[in-house]
């Protein structure tokens, strides 16, 4: 949950894709200290970031996303949905390009 909230907070600062690249480069679970390192690497405003994360500002979005993913039968990331077509995994990203 923390990593998902972290990605959304990064998106709010215009840094989703740099953060996503670093998160996908090493798929192991991340703790708060590792996320602080990633935030520093991409230049996030950490005071704002951690205030939003501690307040769980993005939890309602995540709950909505999880519900939608379940409805669509999505079981992993990344998954892209274009219209009615579902593109799974990194190969799905290549297909989009």
N, C-alpha and C positions, 0 to 999 in steps of 0.2 A: 504494500500500500504506500509506503514512504517513497519508493522509487517512482511510482506512478504520479504521486502528488508532486514530487520533485520535477518531473518532466513537464507537468502542466504549469508549474510556477516558472520554470525556465522559458516556456512558450510565452508566458505573459510578459517576459522581458525580451522577447524576440530572439531567444537562444535555443529554441527547441532542437533544431537539427544538429548543431554542434554537441549538445548534451546527448542526444539520441545516438550519435556516432560513438561517443565515448562509452555509453552504457552498453551498446551492442558489441563493442570491441572486446569486452570482457563480461560474459553473461553471468558470472557468479553473483550471488546476492551482495548487495552493497549496504554497509552500515552508514551511520550519520557522518563519521569521519571521512570515509571514502567519498561520500557525496559532497562534503565540504571541499575536498581536493578538486573534484570535477567542477564545482561551482567557481573555484578560483581560476582553474584553467581556462574557462570560457568567459570569465569576466562578469559573472552575475553579481548583482547587488545583494550581498549575503544577509544584511540586516533585514531587508524586505523579504527575501526568500524564506528565511527561517521564521520570521513572524507569521508569514502566510502558512507555512507548513505546520507550525505549532498550533495555529488556530484551525487547521484542517479546512481551509477555505475551498479546497478543490474536491473534498470528499463527495459532495452531491453529484459532481460531474462524473466521478469514478463509479459511483453506484449506478448512475444512468448508463454509462458505457458498459459496465458488466452485465446489466440487464439486457441491453441491446445485443451484446456479443452472444449471450446465452440463446437469445431468440434466433439469431442467425447461425448458430452452430459453430461459432468461432472458438477454437480451443487453444490457440497460441498466437504469438506475435513474432514478427509483424504479420498482420493480415490486412489486406486492403479490399474494400468493397466498392465497386464501380457499377452503379445501377444494380443489376441483379447478379453480376459476376463477382465471385470471391477469388482473390489472388493471395495464396498463402506463402509465407516465408520470404526470405531475401529474394528468391526468384520472382516473387510477385512484384517486388520493387523494380527489378530489372524489366519486367513486362510492362510496367507503367511508363518507364523511360522510353 
